[in-house]
Amino acid sequence: MAKENYIIPVSQLRNICNTKDFQFKTTKSLSSEINPIGQERAIEAIETALNIQKKGFNLFLSGEPGCGKSSIIKAILSKKSAESPIPSDWIYVNNFDNDSLPIPISMLSGSARVFAKDMDHFINDFILQIPKLYESKQLKDERSSILGEYDNKEGEFEDILVQKVEEMGFYIAKTEEGYIANPVNTTTKEPMTQEDILKLTTEEKKDLEKKQKKITEYLDNHYRDIIKIEKNVRKKLEKHLKNVVELSIIDSFSELSEKYKTAKEIKNYLKSVKDEILNNATHIVALFIDEDFLQIYKKYNTTEDLTKHYRVNVLVNNGKLKGAPVIFENNPTITSLFGSIEYIEDPTLGPVTSFINVKPGKIHLANGGYLVLEAIDLYKNPRLWEMLKRVIRNGEIQIGDDSMIHTTRVSVRVEPQPIPVKFKVILVGTPELYDFFMNYDEGFDRLFKIKADFNSEIPRTIENEHKYASFIGSKCSEDNLLHLDKNAVGRIIEYSSRMADDQMMLSTNFSKIVDILIEADYLARSRKKTVVSSIEIIDTIDKIEYRLKKEEEIFLRFIKDDIINIDTQSDVVGQINALTVLSSGEYEFGIPARITAKTFVGESGVLNIEREVRMSGQIHDKGIMVLTGYLGSVFGQKRPLSFEAYLTFEQQHYHVDGDSASSTELYAILSSLSEIPISQRLAVTGAVNQNGDIQPIGGVNQKIEGFFDICKHRGFCKNGIIIPKANVRNLMLKDEIVEAVKSGDFAIYAIERIEEGIELLTGVPAGSVETEGSIFYLADQKLKSIYNTLNETTQN
């Protein structure tokens, strides 16, 4: 078949957008509402997951980066949130029975902050009232009466004691240490001295000792009586002080109780507050009154020490919400998700804390709503992931002491009682991450029952092209960018097909599209334009690629300077130009590579030098074995296929993988066996199967452009590229290549069989092993000669 029959028509080198179908001049006239494009399956999955309120129906958004997962879920959750009820507030209050176990209480949304303020007012009020009441005349008189009773009783008991002691001939004196009883000298009427006592007779001394013993009993009884009086007075005084405190809270407490009488948990808490205040009445009064008899009750040093026990810790305040909460956590940590407990350094005790220092996490804030996380963050932090799964499974969250858990210095800890939670978890990640969790994380499928699978490509229909235009218009309006004219939109759509590597598809990598819009806006404004034209889109794409193609230019310079040898003009036996794709970050580019094949007598078959030195991947090695199978099917039907062929990528010092060069390698072997030269003016890409069919490969646009740049630099010499026919639909070539093909400087051929390719490369028909002068015939003769040589060697 004539060579021209394999040339791909210019019209098939790119799918040009027909902007005549657009009924707008610029995108400004299009809808400003951003609607998802081509993600109906994913959206249906999202709606299902959000509407099912059963356990385990959490959601995994699976898709390639930039395909709009986050923006779509934001829009859907915003709408869903507005339709959902506002969840409860949550507070922590002191547990007066056990300070280390704070109690959580649920309240109506917006009421927690109000209740906290009410409690603050209540505390401040009774603190102000205590000194006033204490100094009031009525309570002063009552207190004086109680203390007077003590003085009277003490005086009465002291008079009796003195009388009894004096009757026994002793003198009694009261000191700071207590009572002292000394015998009296009957002559001088003064307390006896030691000398007086020594003059006493034995009988007198015995009598004196008996009296002293009796007096000691009197004193002991007196002390017991005084203690009884003190106890009785202290009880009356404590009751009095309790009355002071009760009077100070009675009005404000009644108001609180009435206000929250329908809230059972708050009502119970208020009762415990009242009981706790009254039980600590003397300690509370001692804080404000500087009197000696109250210093023994000094429990609080400041009003802050007192009031912190009765304050309210508002953990979650949903008062400003207008629907269910939607929380996006972009940097999840154990503290940010699950909450924390702050510690204060006490000079004596070290780190201490209380229920007031319990802080919420994003899960608390998302309770009753939605929590959106990046799956990669959980993949990188297994402990965080395990804790999150535990919360989802148990339906409750326990705020941990994670920050201080490993220190022994902490003297005061708290363990807040868990809070029940019910919320939807939405993970956003790649298909690879979803597969990892499904395959290696036990129970993942029971917690995330629904997967929303986002398309990375959508069909390039007229309808979707119009949706693309609307998306562009919406983003321009939303981000205050200059709008695009219809030709600029056409260029964006064409570039989207190039990103998808398919004329009939569009990429959903909207993130990259938006980046182009932003840069094109900048470029157009710098040129004093009011609308972005196709020129700005083309220039923007060129500028983006220019910033990324440094490594590509290095390779091309090596080839242009003949440091890497690529022949684009000669005819050489066993040598062919292959096409490879390299990547530099997100940027992929094509580079031609020389493959050589040497065949000779031997029995090892095809040897891949890259494989022998461990520079090739498994897929490339498989390609070598496949082409060996094809050689056997063609040339090994009548005798064993006995020969050796060494294949290599010349001057290539990086790892080789993929099977896209397997047809190219086969052509080099056929040329070496037949000794028919291959035109170096052509480059080849394509995989081959064992039947000799040419199969599609990836990166076809980049491969063509890489060889084109070399040929353009050296001057075209009827150069071209041979690609699989199945790859024609992937062509979205640059304008200059299309123009070069149109002018006849460059050609792109599409083939389906090895036989077609070898004829294009050599100008000689492939034929068959029986067709004299054909490639296959000449190759078979060489193989026959090798076989005979091996037989003769064996016989000799």
C-alpha positions in Angstrom: 0.0 0.0 0.0 1.3 3.5 -0.8 3.0 5.4 2.0 0.5 8.3 1.6 -2.4 5.9 2.5 -1.1 5.8 6.1 -0.8 9.6 6.6 -3.3 11.0 9.1 -5.3 13.8 7.6 -4.7 17.3 9.0 -8.4 17.4 10.2 -7.6 14.5 12.5 -4.5 16.0 14.2 -6.6 17.9 16.7 -10.3 18.4 17.4 -10.9 22.0 16.9 -13.7 23.5 18.9 -16.5 24.9 16.6 -17.1 28.2 18.3 -20.0 28.9 15.9 -22.1 26.7 18.1 -21.7 29.2 21.0 -24.5 31.7 21.2 -22.5 34.2 23.3 -19.9 36.8 22.5 -18.3 36.7 25.9 -18.8 34.5 29.0 -20.1 37.5 30.9 -23.6 36.8 29.5 -23.5 33.2 30.8 -25.0 31.9 34.1 -23.1 32.9 37.1 -24.1 29.7 38.9 -21.3 27.0 39.0 -22.8 23.6 38.3 -20.8 20.3 38.3 -20.0 19.0 34.9 -20.2 15.4 34.1 -20.2 14.2 37.7 -23.8 12.9 37.9 -22.7 9.5 39.3 -20.6 11.1 42.1 -23.3 13.6 43.0 -26.0 10.8 43.2 -23.6 8.9 45.6 -23.1 12.0 47.7 -26.8 12.7 48.0 -27.5 9.1 49.0 -24.8 9.1 51.7 -26.0 12.4 53.2 -29.6 11.4 53.2 -29.2 8.0 54.9 -28.9 8.6 58.6 -27.9 5.0 59.5 -24.5 4.1 61.1 -21.6 3.6 58.8 -23.0 5.6 55.8 -20.0 7.9 55.8 -18.6 9.0 52.4 -15.3 8.8 50.5 -14.9 11.2 47.6 -12.6 9.5 45.2 -11.0 11.3 42.2 -7.9 12.8 40.8 -6.6 16.1 42.2 -8.2 19.2 40.7 -11.4 17.5 39.5 -13.6 19.6 41.6 -14.3 17.2 44.6 -13.8 19.9 47.2 -15.8 22.6 45.5 -18.7 20.2 44.7 -18.9 18.9 48.2 -18.8 22.5 49.6 -21.7 23.5 47.4 -23.8 20.4 48.3 -23.0 20.6 52.0 -23.9 24.3 52.1 -27.3 23.5 50.7 -27.8 20.5 52.9 -26.7 22.4 56.0 -29.3 25.1 55.4 -32.0 22.4 55.3 -30.9 20.7 58.5 -31.7 21.5 62.1 -29.2 23.4 64.3 -27.6 20.9 66.7 -27.4 21.4 70.5 -24.8 23.4 72.4 -22.5 21.6 74.8 -21.1 22.7 78.1 -18.9 21.2 80.8 -19.6 21.9 84.4 -17.9 20.9 87.6 -18.6 17.6 89.2 -18.8 18.5 92.9 -18.7 14.8 93.9 -15.5 14.3 91.9 -13.6 17.3 90.4 -11.6 15.1 88.0 -14.7 13.9 86.2 -16.4 17.0 84.6 -20.0 16.6 83.5 -21.1 17.4 79.9 -24.6 18.9 79.4 -26.5 19.3 76.2 -28.5 22.6 75.7 -30.6 24.1 73.0 -28.6 25.9 70.4 -27.6 29.4 71.5 -28.6 28.8 75.1 -25.2 27.7 76.4 -23.6 31.1 76.2 -26.6 32.7 77.8 -26.5 30.1 80.7 -22.8 30.8 81.2 -23.4 34.5 81.5 -26.3 33.9 83.8 -24.0 31.8 86.1 -21.4 34.5 86.0 -24.0 37.1 87.0 -25.2 34.8 89.7 -21.7 34.3 91.1 -20.8 38.0 91.0 -24.1 38.9 92.6 -23.7 36.7 95.6 -20.0 37.7 96.0 -21.2 41.3 96.2 -24.0 40.5 98.6 -22.0 38.6 101.3 -20.0 41.6 102.8 -23.1 43.7 102.8 -25.2 41.1 104.6 -22.5 40.3 107.0 -22.3 43.9 108.1 -26.1 44.3 108.4 -27.3 45.2 111.9 -29.7 42.3 112.2 -27.0 39.7 111.4 -24.5 41.5 113.4 -26.8 41.3 116.4 -27.4 37.6 115.8 -23.7 37.0 115.6 -23.0 39.0 118.7 -25.7 37.0 120.5 -24.0 33.8 119.5 -20.5 35.0 120.5 -21.9 36.6 123.7 -23.4 33.2 124.7 -19.9 31.7 124.4 -18.4 34.5 126.6 -21.1 34.1 129.2 -20.8 30.3 129.4 -17.0 30.5 129.5 -17.2 33.1 132.3 -19.7 31.1 134.3 -17.6 27.9 134.0 -14.5 29.9 135.0 -16.1 31.3 138.1 -17.1 27.8 139.3 -13.6 26.6 138.6 -12.0 29.4 140.5 -14.3 28.9 143.5 -13.5 25.2 143.7 -9.8 25.7 143.5 -9.8 28.5 146.1 -11.8 26.3 148.5 -9.0 23.8 148.3 -6.4 26.4 149.2 -5.0 27.0 145.7 -4.6 30.1 143.6 -5.6 29.9 139.9 -4.3 32.1 137.0 -5.2 32.2 133.3 -2.3 32.4 130.8 -2.0 32.1 127.0 -1.2 28.4 127.5 -4.2 27.8 129.7 -4.9 27.7 133.5 -2.2 27.4 136.2 -3.1 26.3 139.8 -0.6 27.0 142.6 -1.0 26.2 146.3 -1.4 29.2 148.7 0.7 29.8 151.8 -1.9 30.1 154.6 0.3 32.5 156.5 1.4 34.9 153.8 -1.7 34.3 151.6 0.7 34.3 148.6 1.4 31.4 146.2 3.8 28.9 147.7 7.4 29.0 146.7 9.6 25.9 146.2 11.1 26.7 149.6 7.7 26.7 151.2 6.9 23.3 149.7 10.1 21.8 151.0 9.2 22.8 154.6 6.0 20.8 154.5 5.7 17.6 156.4 5.3 14.3 154.6 1.6 14.2 155.4 1.1 17.8 154.2 2.9 17.0 151.0 0.7 14.0 150.4 -2.4 16.1 151.0 -1.1 18.8 148.6 -0.6 16.1 145.9 -4.1 14.8 146.3 -5.5 18.4 146.0 -3.4 19.0 142.9 -4.7 15.8 141.3 -8.2 16.8 142.1 -7.6 20.3 140.6 -6.2 18.6 137.4 -9.5 16.7 137.2 -11.4 20.0 137.6 -9.3 21.6 134.9 -9.8 18.7 132.5 -13.5 18.8 133.1 -13.4 22.5 132.5 -11.6 22.1 129.2 -14.2 19.6 128.1 -17.0 21.9 129.0 -15.3 24.8 127.1 -14.9 22.5 124.0 -18.6 21.6 124.2 -19.4 25.3 124.4 -17.1 26.0 121.4 -18.6 23.2 119.3 -22.1 24.4 120.1 -21.2 28.0 119.3 -19.3 27.0 116.1 -22.4 25.1 114.9 -24.5 28.1 115.6 -22.0 30.4 113.9 -21.7 28.1 110.9 -25.5 28.0 110.7 -25.5 31.8 111.0 -22.9 32.1 108.2 -24.8 29.6 106.1 -27.8 31.9 106.6 -25.7 34.8 105.4 -24.7 33.0 102.2 -28.2 31.7 101.6 -29.7 35.2 101.9 -27.0 36.4 99.4 -28.1 33.9 96.7 -31.8 33.4 97.4 -33.1 36.0 94.9 -30.8 35.4 92.0 -31.0 31.6 92.5 -34.8 31.7 92.4 -34.6 33.6 89.1 -32.2 31.0 87.7 -34.3 28.1 88.8 -37.4 29.6 87.3 -35.6 30.4 84.0 -34.3 26.8 83.6 -37.0 24.8 85.3 -37.8 22.9 82.1 -34.2 21.9 81.5 -33.8 18.8 83.6 -30.0 18.5 83.6 -29.5 22.2 84.2 -32.1 22.1 87.0 -30.2 19.2 88.6 -26.9 21.1 88.2 -28.3 24.2 89.8 -29.4 22.2 92.8 -25.9 20.8 93.2 -24.5 24.3 92.9 -26.7 25.6 95.7 -25.9 22.6 97.9 -22.2 23.1 97.3 -22.3 26.8 98.1 -24.2 26.3 101.3 -21.9 23.4 102.4 -19.0 25.7 101.9 -20.6 28.8 103.4 -18.1 29.4 106.2 -15.2 29.0 103.7 -16.9 31.5 101.4 -17.5 34.1 104.1 -13.9 33.6 105.3 -12.7 34.8 101.9 -14.3 38.2 102.5 -14.2 38.8 106.2 -10.9 39.4 108.0 -11.7 38.1 111.5 -9.5 35.8 113.6 -12.2 33.3 114.4 -12.8 32.8 110.6 -9.2 32.3 109.5 -9.4 28.5 110.3 -12.0 28.3 107.5 -9.7 30.0 104.9 -10.1 27.7 101.9 -10.0 30.2 99.0 -7.3 32.9 98.6 -9.1 34.9 95.8 -12.6 35.2 94.5 -11.3 33.5 91.3 -10.4 30.4 93.3 -14.0 30.4 94.6 -15.9 31.2 91.4 -14.1 28.9 89.1 -15.9 26.0 90.7 -19.3 27.4 89.7 -18.4 28.7 86.2 -19.6 27.1 83.0 -17.3 25.9 80.3 -19.1 26.5 77.0 -17.5 23.8 74.8 -19.8 24.2 71.7 -21.8 27.3 70.9 -24.0 26.9 67.9 -26.0 30.0 68.5 -24.7 31.7 65.3 -25.4 28.7 63.0 -28.2 28.8 60.5 -28.2 25.1 60.0 -26.0 22.0 60.6 -22.3 22.7 61.0 -19.9 22.0 58.1 -16.3 21.7 59.2 -13.4 21.4 56.8 -10.2 20.5 58.6 -7.2 20.9 56.4 -4.5 20.2 59.1 -5.9 17.5 61.4 -4.1 16.7 64.5 -5.2 14.8 67.6 -5.7 18.1 69.4 -7.4 19.9 66.6 -9.9 17.0 66.1 -10.5 15.6 69.5 -9.9 18.6 71.8 -7.4 19.2 74.5 -6.9 20.0 78.2 -4.8 23.1 78.9 -2.5 23.1 81.9 -1.4 26.0 84.2 1.9 25.9 86.0 1.4 26.2 89.7 4.6 27.2 91.7 3.9 24.5 94.3 2.0 21.8 92.6 3.4 21.9 89.1 1.1 21.6 86.0 -2.6 21.7 87.2 -5.9 22.0 85.4 -9.6 21.9 85.8 -12.8 21.5 83.8 -12.6 25.1 82.7 -9.5 24.3 80.7 -11.1 21.6 78.6 -11.1 22.8 74.9 -13.2 21.4 72.0 -11.9 19.8 68.9 -13.4 20.0 65.4 -15.4 16.8 66.0 -17.2 18.6 68.8 -17.9 21.5 66.4 -19.1 19.1 63.7 -21.4 17.2 66.0 -24.9 17.1 64.4 -23.4 18.0 61.0 -20.5 17.2 58.7 -16.7 16.8 59.0 -14.6 16.9 55.8 -11.1 15.6 55.9 -8.3 14.8 53.4 -7.7 11.1 53.3 -3.9 11.6 52.9 -3.7 13.2 56.3 -5.2 10.2 58.0 -3.0 7.9 55.9 0.1 9.7 57.2 -1.1 9.6 60.8 -2.3 6.1 61.7 -2.9 7.0 65.4 -5.2 9.8 64.4 -7.0 7.5 62.0 -7.5 4.8 64.7 -8.9 7.4 67.1 -11.3 8.8 64.5 -12.6 5.3 63.7 -13.2 4.7 67.4 -15.3 7.8 67.7 -17.3 6.8 64.6 -17.9 3.3 65.9 -18.7 4.2 69.5 -20.7 7.4 68.7 -19.0 9.3 71.5 -15.9 11.4 71.9 -13.6 11.4 74.9 -11.3 14.4 75.3 -7.9 13.0 76.1 -5.0 14.3 78.2 -2.8 13.8 75.2 -0.5 16.7 75.7 0.5 15.8 79.3 0.0 12.0 79.2 3.7 11.2 79.4 4.7 13.5 82.2 4.8 12.6 85.9 4.8 16.2 87.0 1.1 16.6 86.6 -0.6 16.7 90.1 -4.1 17.6 89.1 -5.7 15.9 86.0 -9.2 15.8 84.7 -11.0 13.2 82.6 -14.1 14.8 81.1 -16.9 12.4 80.7 -17.5 11.5 77.0 -20.0 13.4 74.8 -22.3 11.5 72.4 -21.7 12.5 68.8 -23.5 11.9 65.5 -22.0 13.4 62.4 -21.1 12.5 58.8 -17.4 12.0 58.0 -16.4 12.8 54.4 -13.0 11.8 53.3 -11.5 13.4 50.1 -8.8 11.4 48.3 -7.4 9.7 45.2 -8.6 6.4 43.9 -5.2 4.9 45.1 -5.9 6.0 48.7 -9.4 4.5 48.5 -8.0 1.2 47.3 -5.4 1.3 50.1 -8.0 1.7 52.8 -10.3 -0.9 51.3 -7.5 -3.5 51.0 -5.4 -2.9 54.1 -7.7 -1.3 56.7 -10.0 -3.7 58.4 -13.5 -2.4 58.9 -13.1 0.6 56.6 -15.9 -0.7 54.3 -18.2 -0.8 57.4 -17.6 2.8 58.3 -17.5 4.2 54.8 -20.2 2.4 52.9 -20.5 4.9 50.1 -17.9 5.9 47.5 -18.5 8.9 45.3 -16.3 8.3 42.2 -15.4 11.5 40.3 -14.6 11.2 36.6 -11.2 12.6 35.6 -12.6 12.9 32.0 -16.1 13.5 30.5 -17.3 13.1 27.0 -16.7 16.1 24.7 -20.2 16.6 23.6 -21.7 19.9 22.5 -23.7 20.0 25.8 -20.6 19.6 27.9 -18.7 22.2 25.8 -21.5 24.6 26.7 -21.3 23.6 30.3 -17.5 24.2 30.2 -18.2 27.7 28.9 -20.7 28.4 31.7 -18.2 27.1 34.2 -15.6 29.5 32.8 -18.1 32.4 33.0 -19.0 31.6 36.5 -15.4 31.4 37.7 -14.6 34.7 36.0 -17.6 36.4 37.8 -16.8 34.7 41.1 -13.1 35.6 41.1 -13.5 39.0 39.5 -11.5 37.9 36.4 -11.9 39.3 32.9 -14.4 37.3 30.9 -13.4 35.3 27.8 -14.6 35.7 24.2 -15.9 32.6 22.4 -12.6 31.9 20.7 -10.8 31.9 24.0 -13.3 29.5 25.4 -12.7 27.3 22.3 -9.0 27.2 23.1 -9.7 26.3 26.7 -11.8 23.4 25.5 -9.2 22.2 23.1 -6.6 22.4 25.8 -8.9 20.4 28.1 -9.0 17.6 25.5 -5.2 17.7 25.3 -5.1 17.3 29.1 -7.4 14.3 28.7 -5.2 12.9 25.9 -8.4 12.3 23.9 -10.1 14.3 21.1 -13.5 13.0 22.3 -13.1 13.8 26.0 -12.6 16.7 28.3 -10.5 16.8 31.4 -12.2 17.6 34.7 -9.0 19.0 36.2 -10.8 22.3 36.7 -8.0 23.5 39.1 -5.6 23.7 36.2 -8.2 25.4 34.0 -8.8 28.1 36.7 -5.0 28.6 36.9 -5.0 29.4 33.2 -7.9 31.8 33.6 -6.1 33.7 36.3 -2.9 34.0 34.4 -4.8 34.9 31.2 -6.6 37.6 33.1 -3.2 39.0 34.3 -1.9 38.9 30.8 -4.9 40.6 29.2 -5.0 43.4 31.8 -1.3 44.0 31.3 -2.1 44.5 27.6 -4.9 47.0 28.5 -7.6 44.6 27.3 -11.1 44.3 28.7 -11.8 40.7 27.4 -9.5 37.7 27.2 -9.0 36.5 23.7 -7.6 33.3 22.3 -4.2 35.0 22.0 -4.0 35.4 25.8 -5.0 31.8 26.3 -2.4 30.5 23.8 0.3 32.8 25.3 -0.6 31.8 28.9 -0.4 28.1 28.1 3.0 28.7 26.4 4.2 30.6 29.4 3.1 27.9 31.8 4.9 25.3 29.8 8.0 27.5 29.4 8.3 27.7 33.2 8.2 23.9 33.4 10.3 22.8 30.5 13.8 23.5 31.7 14.7 19.8 31.9 13.2 19.1 28.5 15.4 21.9 27.0 18.5 20.3 28.5 17.7 17.0 26.8 16.9 18.7 23.5 20.1 20.7 23.7 22.1 17.5 24.2 20.5 16.1 21.1 20.9 19.2 19.0 24.6 19.4 20.0 25.1 15.7 19.1 26.0 14.8 22.7 23.1 12.4 22.5 23.1 10.8 19.0 19.8 11.0 17.1 20.0 10.6 13.4 17.1 12.2 11.5 18.4 11.8 7.9 20.2 8.5 7.2 19.2 4.9 6.5 20.9 2.5 9.0 20.6 -1.3 9.5 19.4 -2.4 12.9 18.9 1.2 14.2 15.7 3.1 14.8 14.3 6.2 16.5 12.1 5.4 19.4 10.0 7.9 21.4 9.9 8.1 25.2 8.1 10.3 27.7 9.8 11.8 30.7 8.3 13.8 33.5 9.6 16.7 35.5 7.1 17.1 38.3 3.7 17.7 36.7 5.2 18.4 33.3 5.6 15.6 30.8 7.7 15.8 27.6 8.7 13.5 24.8 12.3 12.7 23.9 13.5 10.6 20.9 15.9 7.7 21.8 18.0 5.5 19.6 17.4 1.8 19.7 19.9 -0.6 18.2 19.7 -4.3 17.5 22.6 -6.7 16.7 21.8 -10.2 15.6 24.3 -13.1 15.3 24.8 -16.8 15.7 23.6 -18.1 19.1 20.7 -19.7 20.8 19.8 -17.2 23.6 17.1 -15.4 21.6 16.4 -11.7 22.3 18.5 -10.3 25.1 17.5 -6.9 26.6 20.6 -5.2 27.7 18.6 -2.9 30.0 17.1 -5.9 31.7 20.5 -7.6 32.1 21.9 -4.5 34.0 18.6 -4.1 35.9 17.7 -0.8 34.3 14.3 -1.9 32.9 10.9 -2.4 34.5 8.6 -5.5 34.4 6.3 -4.0 31.7 9.3 -3.4 29.4 10.6 -6.8 30.0 7.2 -8.3 29.2 7.2 -6.3 25.9 10.5 -8.0 24.9 9.0 -11.4 25.6 5.9 -10.6 23.6 7.9 -9.6 20.5 9.9 -12.8 20.9 6.6 -14.7 20.8 5.7 -12.9 17.5 9.1 -13.7 16.0 8.6 -17.3 16.9 5.1 -17.4 15.3 6.5 -16.0 12.0 9.9 -17.6 11.8 9.8 -20.7 14.0 7.2 -22.8 12.3 9.5 -25.1 10.3 12.6 -25.1 12.5 13.7 -23.9 16.0 14.1 -20.2 16.3 17.9 -20.1 16.9 19.7 -16.8 17.1 20.9 -14.1 19.5 19.8 -10.5 19.4 21.1 -7.7 21.6 18.7 -4.8 22.1 19.5 -1.5 23.9 18.5 2.1 24.2 21.7 3.8 23.3 23.1 6.5 25.6 20.1 6.1 28.0 21.2 6.2 31.6 17.8 6.2 33.3 15.3 3.5 34.2 13.3 2.2 31.2 9.7 0.9 31.6 6.6 0.5 29.6 5.9 -1.6 26.4 5.4 1.4 24.0 8.7 0.7 22.3 8.1 -3.1 21.8 7.1 -2.6 18.1 10.1 -0.3 17.6 12.5 -2.9 19.0 10.9 -5.5 16.8 11.5 -3.3 13.7 15.2 -3.0 14.7 15.5 -6.8 15.0 13.8 -7.3 11.6 16.2 -4.8 10.0 19.2 -6.4 11.5 18.1 -9.9 10.4 17.1 -8.8 6.9 20.0 -6.3 6.6 17.6 -3.8 5.1 18.3 -0.3 6.5 15.6 1.7 8.4 15.0 5.4 7.6 16.1 7.5 10.4 13.9 10.3 9.1 11.1 8.5 10.9 10.5 7.8 14.6 8.2 5.1 15.9 6.0 4.4 19.0 3.6 1.6 19.6 3.2 -1.7 21.5 2.9 -5.0 19.7 1.1 -8.2 20.7 2.1 -11.7 19.7 -0.1 -11.6 16.6 1.7 -8.5 15.3 -1.1 -6.1 16.0 0.0 -2.5 16.9 -1.6 -1.4 20.2 -2.1 2.1 21.6 0.3 3.8 23.9 0.3 6.9 26.2 1.8 10.3 25.8 1.4 10.3 22.0 1.2 14.1 21.7 4.4 14.7 23.8 6.3 12.0 21.8 5.4 13.6 18.5 6.3 17.0 19.7 9.7 15.8 21.0 10.8 14.4 17.7 9.3 17.3 15.8 11.4 19.8 17.7 14.6 18.0 16.7 13.6 17.8 13.0 12.6 21.5 13.0 15.9 22.5 14.5 17.9 20.5 11.9 15.7 21.4 8.9 12.9 19.1 7.8 13.9 16.1 5.6 10.7 14.3 4.9 10.5 13.5 8.6 7.6 11.9 10.3 6.3 9.7 13.0 4.5 6.3 13.0 1.9 5.8 15.7 -0.7 3.2 16.4 -4.0 3.8 14.5 -5.8 3.5 17.8 -4.0 6.6 19.1 -5.4 8.9 16.4 -8.2 9.9 18.7 -5.6 11.0 21.2 -4.1 13.6 19.0 -4.4 17.2 20.1 -1.2 18.6 18.5 0.1 22.1 18.7 -0.6 24.6 15.9 2.9 24.6 14.5 2.9 20.8 14.0 -0.5 20.9 12.3 0.9 23.6 10.0 4.0 21.6 9.2 1.9 18.6 8.3 -0.4 20.8 6.2 2.7 22.2 4.3 4.2 18.7 3.8 7.2 19.3 5.9 6.2 16.7 8.5 4.0 13.6 8.3 2.3 11.4 10.9 1.4 7.9 10.0 -1.1 5.6 11.6 -0.7 1.8 11.3 -2.4 -1.3 12.7 0.2 -4.1 11.8 3.9 -4.7 12.1 4.0 -5.4 8.4 2.7 -1.9 7.7 5.3 -0.3 9.9 8.4 -2.2 8.6 7.4 -1.3 5.0 7.0 2.4 5.9 10.4 2.4 7.6 12.4 0.5 4.9 10.4 1.0 1.8 10.5 -2.8 1.3 7.3 -4.9 1.7 7.2 -7.2 4.8 5.9 -10.0 2.6 6.2 -13.5 4.0 9.0 -16.0 4.5 8.2 -17.3 1.0 8.1 -13.9 -0.7 11.5 -13.4 -2.3 13.1 -10.0 -1.6 10.7 -9.2 1.2 11.8 -8.2 4.7 10.4 -11.5 6.2 12.0 -13.6 3.5 15.4 -12.0 4.0 15.1 -12.3 7.8 14.1 -16.0 7.4 17.1 -16.6 5.2 19.4 -15.1 7.9 17.8 -17.2 10.6 18.1 -20.3 8.4 21.8 -19.6 7.9 22.3 -19.2 11.7 20.4 -22.5 12.3 22.6 -24.4 9.8 25.8 -22.9 11.3 24.7 -24.1 14.7 24.0 -27.6 13.4 27.3 -27.8 11.6 29.1 -26.6 14.8 27.2 -29.2 16.8 28.1 -32.0 14.4 31.8 -31.0 14.3 
